[in-house]
Amino acid sequence: MARGRRGRKPSASLAPMSGPRRVTVLIDSLIPGGAERVAVDAAAFLDPDRYVAHLLVTRSSGALEARVRELGLEYTILGRRRGFHPRLFAQARAIVGDSHILHAHKFAGSAWGSLLARSARRPLIAHEHIPEGESVVARRTIYPLLIGPTARRVVCVSTSIAEVLRKSGVPASKLVVIPNGVPVAGMLDRAAARAELGLDPGRVIVGMVARLRLQKRHDLALRSLAELRRRGRDLQLCVVGDGPLAEDLHRLARDLSVDDVVVFAGDRRDAGRLLPAFDVSLLTSSYEGMPLAVLEALVAGVPVVSTDLPVMRELLADGGGLIAKQDSPGGVADAVEAALDAQNRGADPAAVDVRRRRFGIERLVDDLQALYDGVLGDAP
């Protein structure tokens, strides 16, 4: 089922490349996940004199649809389920065929995008946001056999992901590392962000912005909070996000006797603008590609504490936070205490400015447009 602004009538062949080129941006859904947010924001911030995007959502809508509408993006939601649907594939193929390039996000999107690109005879850019994750066998099979041979380029959000794909058989010549970017404008100040989240203006707040699912290890965050409380630290943990583990995590907070110092704030639209509410931003994931909540903390000047992940070693190599020496409640608590002590000395404005340029959405869009130019043979 298609929704949103009506697309152009599909054409059998494209006019010469005068004026803006058309990009089909493919994503599975509009849930407010990191990859989905990157896909939407990057599409919206393209230079309209150079590229115009059509967002092709293969599965379902979600909370991001309101933002897509606000941004005025042309989009189609197919509503496909498991299995092959010839009618929906034909509809998607027509949209891809009316574009100059197909930019597919995430593993499943890139697999489906490979079939569409071959059928519509359009160049494909695959965009990988996480390392192997849960789909190890499928990824190691489909990347070298389908996605790698079809894609002109495979965008990796970190060098660690590029290395995983190279070892899986994707030619190194096709791999390009383009870190994620986030909007910098629109962040609230500390007082306004705390007021919106219902937080005490004077309390020490450790914040965590993440979907409530197994990968994010909120259980480790709660156990670390219990350890910090045992050490006599007077602070609160604010958890922004929702997900399938909500009930389990509320129960764990009660069992650990920290429910009185945990604020489960639920899903918040444009959560990145709320990062200034926190004294420390916490990431306890078991794996990540390039988490947007960390980038948002870095551009907001909020110190980050993270479990030891390859991408976090990249992101924090030049400062901005600490990596826990052990993925344990005690190890995370040690890093939080050290970050709070350092935070009392204040953030370096020059360093924050450098991170805003490095991780801002404008840099991401510039990188992607240069990549499109190269793939289309239109590079200067």
N, C-alpha and C positions, 0 to 999 in steps of 0.2 A: 504494500500500500504506500503510495507516494503522498507526501505532505510538503507544505512550504511553498515557496515561490515556484511557479511553473518553469520548468527548464525549456531550453530552446528545442525546436524541432530537430531530431537527429538528422545528420547529413551523411551521405555516403562517402564524401571526401571533404577535406578541409580546405578553406581558402588559404592563399599565401599568408605567411606570418607577418601581416601588417597590423598594428594595433595590438592590444593585449592578447596573450595566448590563454587558452582555457585549460585549467587543471581540474581533474576529478580527484578529490581527496576522499579516500575510502577508509572507513572505520566500522567496527562491528556494532557499536551502540553509542548512546549519548549519556551513559552513566557518568558521574563526575570523577572518573579516574584520571590518572596522570597522562596517559597516552591520548585519551579522548580530549582532554583540555589542551594539550599541545596541538593536536590536529585542528581543533576549532580556532584557537588563537592564531596559529600560524596562517591558516586560511584567511582569517579576517584581516590580518595586518599586511597581506601582500600589497605591493604597489599596484593600484588599479590600472595604471598606464602600461604595466608590463604583464601582469597575470590576474586572471579572474577565476575564482574557485567555485566549484559545485561540490557540496558535501554529500557523499553517497554513503548512507548508513545502512548496512546490510541486514542487521537484525532488528533492534528495538530502540525506542526513544528512551529518555531519561531526563534527569534534572537539567542537563545541559541544553535541552531544546529551547528553553526560555532564553538562554544567552545567545544561541544561534539566531533566534528571531530578532533579538535586540540588535545584534550586529548586522542584520540585513543579509545574511548569507543565503544563497540559493542552496536548497537541500532537498534530498529525497530519502525517505525511510521505506525500505523494502519489506521489513517484517518477516524475513525468512526464518525458518526453523531448521532442525536437523535434516540432513539429506539434500538431494539435488532437486531444485525447482525450476524446470525449464522456462516457465513464464517469467519468473523473477530474474533468472539469468539473462533472458533476452532483454528485459527492461534495463538491467544494469549495463549490458553490453551496448545498448543504444546510447546511454549516457556517456560511457567511456569512449565510444566511437565518435562522439561529438566534441571530444576534447583533444588537446595536443599531447597530453601526458597524463599518466595515472600514477598517483602517489598513494600507496597503500600502507596503513599503519598496523603494527603488531603482527604476530606470527600468523594467526588465522586469516586476518585481512590480506596479508601478503600472499598466502596460499590461494585464496579465492581471486585476488587481484592478478596472480600469474595466469590463471585460466582466462580471465577477462581480457587481459592485455594481449595474449596470444590470439584470442578469437577476434578482437577488434583491431588487431595490428597497430597497437599503440605502445610507446615505450613505457616501461614500468620502473618506478622507484619504490623499493621496499624499505620500510622504516621499522627497525627493531628497537623496542623499548626496554626489554628485560633480558637477563641471561636465560639459561636453559629452563629455570623454573620447574613447573610440574610436568611439562610436555617434552621430556628429554628424548625419548625414543622417536616421537613424531618429528621433532625438530631436526634431529640428526639424520632423518631419512628425507624429509621433504625439502629442507634447505638445499642440499647438494643436488637433488634430483629434479626439483621443480622451480623453487624460488630463485636459487643462484643462477641457473642457466637462463632464466627468463629476464630477470631484472638487469637493467643497464647499470644501476648502482644500488647498493644496500647501505642505507644510512644506519649507523650505530650511535646510540646516544653516549657511549663511553668506549674507551679503548679496551676495557675488559670484555665487553660484548663483542667487539670486533675480533678479538682473539678467540673467543668461543666459536664464532662462525667460521673463522679461518680454519680452525682445527676440525670443524665439521665438514669442510670441503668446499666452502665458498671461496672463489679466487680472491686473493688479496687485492688485486687490481680493481675489483668491484666494490670493495669496502671503503667507506668514508665515514669518519667520526665527526658528527655534528652534535655538540651538547645541547640539551634542552634550554629553553629560555622562558622567562615568565614576565608578565606585565609589571613594570615598576611603578607606574603612576597609579594613584587611587588608594594607596595604603593609608589606613587610619593612624592617628597618633596614639600613643600609649593609653591615655585616659579614655578616648573614644572607643578603642578596641576593647578595653576591659569593661567598659559600660555595656557594650553590645553583647559581650559574653557573660555578663552578670558576675564579674570577678571583683574581689576586694581591691581597691586602688592601691593599697599599701602592702599587699601580701607578696611574698616571693612565689612566682608562678613558673612551673615547668610545663611547657605545652607540647602536645603531640597531635599533629594533623595527619590522619591516616584512616583508611577504611578499616572497619573492625573485622578483619579476617586473619587467618592463621599466619600468613606471610609476615604480617606487621608485628607480631610478638608483643601485643599489648600485655600479655601475662607477665612478661619479663619487666615491662615498665611498672606494673603494679607491685611486683615483688621488690623492685628497686626502690619504689616509694616507701614500702614498708621498712626496708633497711635504712633509708634516710631518716625515717621517723624514729626508728630505734636509736639512731645516733643523736637524736635531739634536734634535727633540722625542722624548722617550722616553715612548711611550704605546702602548696597545693599543686596537684596535677590536673591540668585541663585537657581533656580528650575531645578533639573536634573530629567528627566523622560518625558514620553509622555502618552497619553491616551485619552479617549473619551471626557473629559472636557476641552481639550486644548483651543478651541475657546471661551468657556464661561469664562475661567480664564483670557485669554488675554483681553477680554472685561471688566471684573471686574477690572483688573489692571488699565485700562484707566479710568473707571468710578471713581475709588478711587484716580486718579491722582498720581499713583505710578509707572506707566509703564516705566518711565525714570530711575527707580532704581530697576527694576526687570529684571533679565536675565533668560529667558526661554532657557535652554541649550539643551533640547530635550533628547532623549535616548542616553546614553553613554555606550559603551561596558566596562565591568568591572568597573562600576562606583565606587566601593569601593576604588579603588586606588586613587580616586580624593578627598577623604574626607579631606586630609591635607590642601586643598585650603581654608577651612572654619574656621572662628573664633568660630562659634557656629553652631551645627547641630540641626535642628528644626524638631519636629514630632508633628503634630496637628491632628492625627487620632481619629476617634470616637471609634474604636476598633482595636486591634492587637493581634497576637499570640506571636511572638518574632521577631520584625523587624530587618532585616539584616543591614539596614542603621544605626541603633543605635549601633549594635555590631561593625560595621566598624568604627564608630566614636569613640567608647570606646577604641578599640585597636590602633587607630591613635592618641589618646590623645586629641581629640577634645571634648569640653564640649557639653552636650546634653540638650536641653530644650524640654519638652514634656507636652502634655495634661495628665490629671490624669487617667491613665489606670492601671489595676492590674499588668500587666506584667512590666510596667515601674517602679512601686514601687519595684518589685523584682530586676530589673536590676540596679537601681540607689540607692539601699539600702546602698551600701558601697561607695557611691560617684560617680563621673563621670558626674554629671549634676544635673539639677533642674526640678521639676515638678511644672507647673503653678498652683497656688492656685485656679484659676477659668478658665474654658474653655471659655474665652471671649477675645476679642482683648486687653483689658486692662490687664487682668491677664497674658496672654502670653507675652505681651510687658514688664510687670514687671519682669518676669522670664528671658527674654532675656537680659534686662539691668543688672540684677544681675549676670548672667552668664558671660557677657562681662567684668564686673568689676572684677570678680574672675579670668577670663581667663588672665587678664593683669598680674596676679601674677604668671602665668605659671603652667603647669601640673607637677604632681609629677611623676618622671620617674619610681620609684618603684611601684607605684599604676598602672601605665600603663602596666608595665611588668606583674603584676598579672592578669590584665584583658586580656592580650594577651594569657596567658596560659589558662585562664578560658573560653575564647570565640574563641579560635583558632580552625581551622578545624581539627587539629591533635587530640585534645581532643574529638571532636564529633565522629571522626572515631573510636578512641579507645573504646568509649562507645558503639557504634553500633556493633563493632566486638565482644565485650564481650556479648552483647545481642544475637547476632547470635549464638555464642558458647553455650549460655545457652539454647536457643530454640532448637538447634540441639543436645542437650545432650552431647556437647563436651567441656563443661566448665571444667577448671582445678580443 
